[in-house]
Amino acid sequence: MKTILVPVDFSAVAENAANYAAELAVQAKAKIILLNVYSIPVPVADVPVVSIPLDEVEQASLTQLNILQKKLNTKYAKLEIEVIASAGFVVEEIYAMEEKHHTDLIVMGVNGKGKAPGFFGSNASTVIKKAKCMVLIIHPDSKFKKKR
């Protein structure tokens, strides 16, 4: 295993999945890619509306990704971590990054910001069905345990 893709939405659930992925990556000597997919702000009014510039949305995403990267590098100093902020639709961007980076595994949390207790989110369900590589869904309470 060389590359683990970790989609994050900056929720506690996504951060837990990122920590789980980091532990796996250390064990497998793999790198992780933290991916945040942000929406393009679209004004929906007949009158002119001031919208947040796209570069500001991207910069905010990158700032949050860099904070998470630093947290992970504090725990896992030798772990290679790449961060990507991408505009678009979550599932489509995950597939695009899976293909572009020849991902071996996708690790994502379930019940992130769009939580529905007891169910996989629609993004997780769709990724499981259509991803070309393995997908590992991390329950919010799961913690990585090394085999002794």
N, C-alpha and C positions, 0 to 999 in steps of 0.2 A: 504494500500500500504506500502510495507516494503523496496523494493529495486528498484532503478532507475539506469539503465545502460546508460552511456553517452559516446559513441564513439567519440574520438577527434583526429583531425589531426593537431592541433596547429594553425589552421587558425583563423582569427577573427570571422568567421561564427561559428566555433566549440566552441570558447570561449563564444560567445553569447548564444549558445544552453546550454552550461554548466551552465551559470548564470541562465538561465530560469529553468533548471532542479534543481538547488540549491534552487530557490524560491519555486518551487513545493515541494521539499523534506522537506523544513522547514514547509510548511503548512501541509503536510501529515505526518510529523514526521518520514520520511523515510531516508535511507542512500543512497548515490550515489556512484557509481563505475565509475571512469574515466578510460576508456580503450583506449590505443593507440596500434594499430596494425602496426608493422613495417615489411618491406620486408626484406627477407634474401638476402644479396648481392650475386649474382651469376655471376662469371666471364664468359664472352662469347667470348673467344678468343682461338686460337690454341696454342698460346704461354703462358707461365706462367704469370699471372697477380697478382699484389699485391691487395688484396681485404681488405676491412675494416673488422676486426674481429667482429664476431657476438656479443660478450660481449660488445664491444664498442658501437655498434648500440643500443643494449638494454639499456646500461647505459645512452646514450643520450636521449632515449625515457623516461626513468624514471626521468631524470633530468628535462625535460620539463613538465612531469606530476606533479612533486613535486612543480614546480613553479606555475602551475595552481591551484593546491591544496591549496597552501599558499594564493594565491589571493582570492580564494573562502572562505577560513577560516577567512580571514581578514574581509570579509563582513558578514559571517554567522558563528560566533564563535562556536556555538553548533552543527553544522552540521557534521555528521559522513561521512567521505570521504575515500574511498579506491582507490588506484591507481594500475593499472595493465598494464604492457607492455608485449605484446605478439607477437611473430613472426608468420607470416602466411598471409593468405588472409583475407581481412577485413570482408567480409560478413560471412565467415565460422567461424571466431573467435567471431564475435558478437553472432552468434547462440550458439556456445560452451559456452560462458560466460552467455548467457541467461539461458541455461539449468543448468549449474554448480551452479549459484548463485540464481536460482529460481526468476528471474527478473520479476517484476510486470509491468514495463514500460521501454521502450527504448526511449530516447530523443536524437535526433541528428539534426544537422544543415543540411541545403540544400545548395548546391553550395559552398562546402568547397574548398580544393585545386584543385580538378578536376572540376572546375566550367564550367557549360554550362548555360549561362543566360536564365532564363525563364523555365528551366526544372529541375526536380529532378535529382540528380546524379544517376548513375546506382546503386551505393551501397544503397542509400536510397530507391530507387524503389524496389530493390530485398528484402531488409529487410522488407519493408511494406508487400510484398506478402507472405513471408514465416515465419515471426516471430510468435511465439506461444503466445506472450503477445502483449499488445497494443504498438503502435509506434506513437510517436509525433514528427513531423517534424517541425522544427523552421525556419521560414523565416529569412533571414539575418537582417531585420529591425524590427523584433518582439521583444517586451520587455514584461516581465511578469507584469500584472496589478492585484493587489489584489482587490477583490470584496469588495465594501464598505457596 
